[in-house]
Amino acid sequence: MTATVVRPRRAGFITARRVRRVALFFVSLLLVAVAWELYKAVGPQDGGKIFGWKLLPRANDNAMPHVWEMLQRYGRPEVRGSDRRIWSVVLAGAWFSFRLALVGFFVGTSLGLGLSILMARFKVAERGILPYLVLSQTVPLIALAPLVVSWGGKLHIGDWTWPRWLSASVLGAFLAFFPVAVGALRGLTSAPSASVELMDSYAASWWQTLRKLRFPAAVPFIVPALKLAASASVIGVVVAEISTGLKGGIGRLIIEYAREATSDPAKVFTAVFGAAALGLAMSGFVTIADLYMMRNRPKEASEIGRAHV
């Protein structure tokens, strides 16, 4: 009697799935471009009303430039007579904002994980903290940004002064911590009760249970929360740059280019697309980290074929 071990081709399956996802992403971008041009061709030039409400956007060249015009604008100089192409300016601004968003993401993630562990450990902490976490997300970010800049400007510790860019990172962390705190809390409390009781029967401490049971069970909840937090940190940084006028970032470029929207409507969209690409880059950063962690996890049990006599 011999047994044949059949190992599934997981590597090829995962590669095909990734290729399919990338293809779907580019197809989605193509469909958005087609929908943009289709609406521009048939939509009202000065906007339209639905049931008396003006909801349809304007389809004229100032409000909706052609897709190829916006793409061609990246290859032209930022201003007339300049040697700097606009793609390099947008890339530099996106890199500046990316670093601020990265700081905010790590700070917000650390805070969110810490609060989730505290709330999972003590039910009284969950009842006391969670309502205020929800309430904090109702504060308008554009109103909070000047306050953070003002408070930070008054903070001095020895020779250290609060840098202006740190205010943008703080606002990024303010938006990033909430999805991590809620998602991690849901994950930490999702461990099966039978498994928790088994750990208790082994006299495992709460921290041992957290490390060996609760945290592994929370990974499927934490990873999507981290992706949301990554995008939220970009939103916080860009809004902070716009509301506070912080120079060097993609938010500042959006303000500056918006002033030329009438004479050069395609120019403002170059910065808007840069901000969108920045959000995708942050989410991709989390996805790459997740793939790295998944690659180091134990493989699933192999399928064993029936024995042939």
N, C-alpha and C positions, 0 to 999 in steps of 0.2 A: 504493500500500500504506500503510495507516494502522495504528497500534498504539494500543490502548486500555489505559490504566493503571487497574487496579482496586485501589482502596485499601480494605482491610478496615476495618470500623467498630469499631476497637478501643475507642474511648471508650465507645460504647454497650454493648459486650460486657463491659468491665470494670465499668461501673456496674451492669449486671444481675447480675453475679457478686457484687458487694459487697452488693447488696440481698438476694440469695439467702442469703448468709452471715449477714447480720443477722437475717433471718427464721428461719433454722435455729437461731440462738442463742436467740431468744425461744421458739421451739417447744421447744427442749431444756429451758429453764427451766420451761415449762408442764408438760412431761412429768415433770420431777422433782417438781413440786408435786403432780401427780396421783398419782404413785407414793407420795409421802409420805402423802397422805390415804388412799390405798388400804390401805397397810400399817397405818396407825393404826386403820382400821376393822376389819381382819381379824386383825391381829397380836396376840400374847399381851400382856396388860396388864403382866405382871411378867417379860417376857422368855421365851425358850424355848431348848431344848437341841437340838442336832443331833449324833447319835452320841455322846451323853453330854457334849458340850461346850456350854457356855452361850454361844451365838453370836448368837441373835436378840435385838435390842434391845427394851427395854420400849416399849409403845405407849400408856402412860397419859398423862394431860394434863401431868404434871410433866416427863416425859422428852421428849414429842413434842407440843407445842402445835399447834393448828390453824394452817394457813398464814395465814388471814385475821387470826387473833389476833396473830401476830408482825408482820404488816404494820400493823395498827391501833395496835400499841404505839409505833410511830415518832411518831404524832401526839399521844401523851399526854405529860404532864410526866415528867421523869426521876425525880423524887421528889415525894411528896405536898406540895403547897403551893408548889412551885417554878414559876417562869414559863418556865423553859427546857424546850423540847420535846426529846424524846430524839433526834430526828433531827439537831438542831443539835449536840448533844453528840457523837454518833457521827461526824458530819461533821467537827467540829473535831479529834477524835482521829485520824480517818483522814488529815486534811490534815497533821497533825504527823508521823505515821508515814510518810506519802508522802515528805515532805522528807528524812527520815532514810534511807529506802530509796533515794531518788534519789542521795544522796551515796554510799551503799554500792554502788549499781549502777555509777556512773561510776568509782569507785575500783577495784572488782572487775573491770570491763571493761578498764580501762587495764592493770591487772596481768596479766589473762589474755592480752590481745593481746601485751603485751611478752614474756611467757613463751613464747607460741606462736611468735613471730618468732625468739626465741633458740633454741628447740628445732628449728625448721625450718632455721635457719642452721647449727647445729652438731649433728651426730648424737650426739656424746658428751654434749651437754647434754640431749638427749631421753632417752637411756638413763639419765642420772643424775638427772633432775628428775621425769620422768613417774611413776615408781613412788611417789615421795613425794607427788605431787599426788593420786594415787588414795588413798594412805594417809591423807592429811589429811581426806578426807571421811568417814572412819570414826569420827572423834572426835565424841562426843555434844555437840551444840551447847548443850544446857541445862547441861552441866558446864563448857563452855568460857566461857560468858558471865560468871560471877562472877570467873573468872581475868582476863579482859580488863578488867573494871571495876577490879579490884584493881591490876593492872599500870598501867593508865592513871591511876589516882589517885596513883601515886607519880611520875608523869612531870611534871617542871617544866622549862620552858625560859625562863629569865628571869622575866618577870612573867606569862608564859602558863601556865595550868594546863589540864589535860585536862578538857574538859567531859564531863559524864556521858552526854549524848546521843551523843557520838562513839563510845562503846563499842558502842551499838546499830548504828551505821553500819558499824563495823569488822566486826561479826558478819554484817551483810548483805553486805559485800564478801567475806567469807570463803566464803559460799555462792555468790556470783555469779561469782567468778573461775574456778571449775573448769569449768563448761560452756563458757565462752568460750575458755579455754585449749585444751581438748580439741577443740572444734569448729573453732576457727581453725587449729589444727595440722593437722587432717584436711583442711581446705580449702586451706591453703598448700602441702600436698604432693600436691594432686589435679591440678595442672596437667599436661597431656599431655607426655610426655617429648620428643616431636617438637617441640613448641613451645619447650620449655626449650633443646633443642639448637639451634633456630633463633636464639634470643636469644644463645646462646653464640657462634654463628657471626658475629653482628653485634658481637662483643666487648662485649656489655652487661655491666655489673657486676651483682653479686648484688642490690644495692639497686634498680637499674633493673629487673631482672627481677621483683623483689618488687612494685614499684609498678605496672608495666605488664602483668604476666602473672599472678603468683601471687595477689596480693590480689584482682583482679577475679574470678579463678577461685574464690576462697574465699568470695565474698559469699553464694552459696546455702547454705553451711555456717554462716557467721557469723550470719546473720539468725535462724534457729531457735535458735541458741545464745544470742543476746541475749534472745530471748523467755523462754527458760528462766532466764537470769540475772536478768531483771527480776522474775519470780515468786519466784525463790530469795532475792533481796534482801529482798522483803517478808516471807518466812518468817523470815529471819534477824533482821530488826528486831522482828517481833512476838514471837518466842521470847525475844529479849533483853529486851524490855519486860516480858514475863511473869516471867522468871527473875530479873531485877534489880529489878523494881518501879519502873521509870522512869515518872514521871508525865507525863501529857499525851497519850499515844499510845493507839492502839486496843487494844494488848495489855494496858495497865493497865485499860481499861474491861472487857475480858473477865474479868479477875480480880475486879474490883469487882462486876460484874453476876452472876458465878457464885455469889457469896455469897447472892444473893437468888433462886437458882434454884428453891428450894422454894416460896416465896411468890409469886414473879413469874417463872415459867419462860420466858415470851416475851421478857423483857427481855434475857437473856443472848444470845439468838439475834440481837438487833439488832446487838450488837457483833460477833458471829461473821460475820454477813452483811456488815458493814462491812469486816472484814478480807478477806473474799472479793472484795468489790468493789474493794478496794485492789489486790489482785493482778491483777485484770482491767484496772484502770486503768494499772498499770505495763506490762503486756503490750501494751495498746493504745497506749501511748506509743511503744513500739518499732515497732509496726505502722505508726503514722502516719509515723514517721521513715523507715521502709522504703518506704512509698508515695511520700514526697517524693523519695527518692533514685531510685526507679524511674521517676518522672515525668521526671527530668532525664537519664536514660540515653538513648543513641541508639535511635531506633525501629528495629524490624525492617524488613528489606527488604520493599517492597511487592510484592504479587503482580501479575504482568504477564499480562494476557490475551493470547490468541492474536490474531495480526493477521488482519484481515478484508480480503480482496482485493476 
